[in-house]
Amino acid sequence: MQDWIDGIFKEQYKEIFGEEGLGQKDPETFYILEEMEGEIVAALQAQQTLETVHIKALVVAKEFRGQGLGMSLLKRLEKESSSLGFKSITLSTKSYQAKDFYLKAGYEIYASLEGVPRGGITKYQFIKWV
């Protein structure tokens, strides 16, 4: 079944982006880390597809929060993304997570869904053009 699904997407990508776009179809996952004394204290996980980088996770160990590590990881990602020719960075977060953090970092909300993943929670979609 997965091969059949992949074949449909491959055909679609080829029609829209040409043969050269096929090499960029599958997301490539990468990590940016902050370490202290050999221990990981913060990590950013992202995927790049075509001209967009999508942040899958940005986490900071509880005892290191509020020290600018998350913002440092974001700025490193933005600088690297811009230098590599990416056009945008996207992410999603929920109302109990880091909405205000991303707004402070210059990300824009382009969509929100109330009650997702359950009542009382809102899921936000963010973008930043780099």
DABELKA-V973916 format. One record per residue. N is the residue number from 1. RES is the residue in one small letter. PHI is phi in degrees with one decimal (999 if undefined). NEAR is the number of other C-alpha atoms within 10 Angstrom. D_LAST is the distance of its C-alpha to the last C-alpha in Angstrom with 2 decimals. Layout:
# DABELKA-V973916
n=N res=RES phi=PHI near=NEAR d_last=D_LAST
n=N res=RES phi=PHI near=NEAR d_last=D_LAST
This chain:
# DABELKA-V973916
n=1 res=m phi=999 near=6 d_last=37.17
n=2 res=q phi=-61.6 near=7 d_last=33.79
n=3 res=d phi=-62.4 near=8 d_last=34.38
n=4 res=w phi=-64.1 near=9 d_last=35.13
n=5 res=i phi=-61.2 near=9 d_last=31.95
n=6 res=d phi=-59.2 near=12 d_last=29.87
n=7 res=g phi=-63.1 near=12 d_last=31.75
n=8 res=i phi=-63.6 near=11 d_last=30.82
n=9 res=f phi=-65.2 near=14 d_last=27.07
n=10 res=k phi=-62.2 near=17 d_last=27.46
n=11 res=e phi=-61.2 near=13 d_last=29.33
n=12 res=q phi=-63.5 near=13 d_last=26.73
n=13 res=y phi=-59.8 near=18 d_last=23.86
n=14 res=k phi=-62.3 near=15 d_last=26.17
n=15 res=e phi=-64.3 near=12 d_last=26.94
n=16 res=i phi=-86.1 near=10 d_last=23.39
n=17 res=f phi=-109.4 near=13 d_last=21.59
n=18 res=g phi=78.8 near=12 d_last=24.71
n=19 res=e phi=-59.1 near=13 d_last=26.26
n=20 res=e phi=-66.9 near=10 d_last=23.31
n=21 res=g phi=-71.4 near=15 d_last=21.12
n=22 res=l phi=-61.6 near=18 d_last=23.68
n=23 res=g phi=-67.9 near=14 d_last=22.59
n=24 res=q phi=-104.3 near=15 d_last=19.15
n=25 res=k phi=-66.6 near=16 d_last=20.81
n=26 res=d phi=-85.6 near=14 d_last=21.42
n=27 res=p phi=-60.7 near=15 d_last=18.78
n=28 res=e phi=-108.2 near=12 d_last=18.72
n=29 res=t phi=-88.8 near=14 d_last=18.90
n=30 res=f phi=-145.4 near=12 d_last=18.08
n=31 res=y phi=-130.7 near=15 d_last=18.57
n=32 res=i phi=-122.2 near=14 d_last=17.56
n=33 res=l phi=-120.9 near=18 d_last=20.66
n=34 res=e phi=-117.1 near=16 d_last=22.12
n=35 res=e phi=-122.5 near=11 d_last=25.82
n=36 res=m phi=-134.9 near=8 d_last=28.69
n=37 res=e phi=52.3 near=6 d_last=32.04
n=38 res=g phi=79.5 near=7 d_last=31.22
n=39 res=e phi=-111.0 near=9 d_last=30.26
n=40 res=i phi=-72.7 near=12 d_last=26.94
n=41 res=v phi=-116.4 near=19 d_last=26.12
n=42 res=a phi=-156.5 near=21 d_last=22.55
n=43 res=a phi=-147.7 near=20 d_last=20.56
n=44 res=l phi=-121.4 near=20 d_last=17.30
n=45 res=q phi=-111.6 near=17 d_last=17.79
n=46 res=a phi=-140.5 near=21 d_last=15.15
n=47 res=q phi=-129.3 near=18 d_last=15.50
n=48 res=q phi=-108.9 near=19 d_last=13.63
n=49 res=t phi=-139.8 near=15 d_last=14.82
n=50 res=l phi=51.6 near=16 d_last=14.12
n=51 res=e phi=-104.2 near=13 d_last=10.40
n=52 res=t phi=-124.0 near=19 d_last=9.66
n=53 res=v phi=-109.7 near=24 d_last=10.13
n=54 res=h phi=-114.8 near=19 d_last=12.52
n=55 res=i phi=-77.8 near=22 d_last=13.82
n=56 res=k phi=-87.6 near=16 d_last=17.58
n=57 res=a phi=-158.2 near=14 d_last=18.85
n=58 res=l phi=-137.8 near=20 d_last=18.25
n=59 res=v phi=-130.2 near=15 d_last=21.72
n=60 res=v phi=-130.3 near=20 d_last=23.50
n=61 res=a phi=-55.5 near=11 d_last=27.27
n=62 res=k phi=-50.1 near=9 d_last=29.09
n=63 res=e phi=-72.4 near=8 d_last=30.71
n=64 res=f phi=-111.0 near=12 d_last=27.46
n=65 res=r phi=-69.3 near=13 d_last=25.56
n=66 res=g phi=82.8 near=10 d_last=24.82
n=67 res=q phi=-107.2 near=10 d_last=24.34
n=68 res=g phi=86.8 near=11 d_last=20.56
n=69 res=l phi=-67.4 near=20 d_last=20.23
n=70 res=g phi=-62.6 near=22 d_last=17.94
n=71 res=m phi=-65.3 near=16 d_last=15.54
n=72 res=s phi=-61.4 near=14 d_last=15.90
n=73 res=l phi=-62.7 near=21 d_last=15.03
n=74 res=l phi=-60.5 near=20 d_last=11.83
n=75 res=k phi=-63.8 near=13 d_last=10.79
n=76 res=r phi=-62.6 near=13 d_last=12.02
n=77 res=l phi=-63.5 near=20 d_last=10.08
n=78 res=e phi=-61.9 near=19 d_last=6.63
n=79 res=k phi=-61.9 near=11 d_last=8.19
n=80 res=e phi=-64.6 near=13 d_last=9.77
n=81 res=s phi=-61.8 near=19 d_last=7.20
n=82 res=s phi=-63.7 near=14 d_last=5.49
n=83 res=s phi=-67.1 near=10 d_last=9.22
n=84 res=l phi=-90.5 near=10 d_last=10.33
n=85 res=g phi=89.9 near=11 d_last=8.61
n=86 res=f phi=-71.5 near=18 d_last=7.04
n=87 res=k phi=-99.7 near=14 d_last=5.42
n=88 res=s phi=-151.7 near=16 d_last=5.41
n=89 res=i phi=-124.7 near=24 d_last=7.23
n=90 res=t phi=-122.6 near=20 d_last=10.62
n=91 res=l phi=-167.3 near=19 d_last=13.79
n=92 res=s phi=-130.1 near=20 d_last=17.17
n=93 res=t phi=-148.1 near=19 d_last=19.48
n=94 res=k phi=-110.7 near=17 d_last=22.93
n=95 res=s phi=-59.4 near=15 d_last=24.59
n=96 res=y phi=-91.5 near=10 d_last=26.40
n=97 res=q phi=-105.6 near=10 d_last=23.39
n=98 res=a phi=-123.9 near=13 d_last=20.27
n=99 res=k phi=-52.9 near=19 d_last=19.30
n=100 res=d phi=-65.7 near=11 d_last=19.56
n=101 res=f phi=-59.2 near=12 d_last=17.71
n=102 res=y phi=-69.6 near=19 d_last=14.47
n=103 res=l phi=-61.9 near=13 d_last=15.12
n=104 res=k phi=-61.2 near=10 d_last=15.68
n=105 res=a phi=-81.5 near=12 d_last=12.38
n=106 res=g phi=92.7 near=13 d_last=10.65
n=107 res=y phi=-83.3 near=19 d_last=10.40
n=108 res=e phi=-110.2 near=16 d_last=12.28
n=109 res=i phi=-78.0 near=17 d_last=15.35
n=110 res=y phi=-111.8 near=11 d_last=15.71
n=111 res=a phi=-162.9 near=11 d_last=19.00
n=112 res=s phi=-146.4 near=16 d_last=21.72
n=113 res=l phi=-130.2 near=12 d_last=24.99
n=114 res=e phi=-78.1 near=14 d_last=27.95
n=115 res=g phi=78.5 near=11 d_last=30.48
n=116 res=v phi=-121.5 near=14 d_last=28.20
n=117 res=p phi=-86.4 near=11 d_last=29.23
n=118 res=r phi=-159.2 near=9 d_last=32.32
n=119 res=g phi=-53.6 near=8 d_last=33.73
n=120 res=g phi=86.7 near=10 d_last=32.50
n=121 res=i phi=-120.7 near=14 d_last=29.00
n=122 res=t phi=-118.7 near=17 d_last=25.87
n=123 res=k phi=-100.7 near=20 d_last=22.95
n=124 res=y phi=-113.9 near=20 d_last=19.51
n=125 res=q phi=-108.2 near=17 d_last=16.52
n=126 res=f phi=-119.1 near=22 d_last=13.10
n=127 res=i phi=-144.2 near=20 d_last=9.58
n=128 res=k phi=-138.9 near=19 d_last=6.28
n=129 res=w phi=-86.6 near=14 d_last=3.80
n=130 res=v phi=-113.4 near=15 d_last=0.00
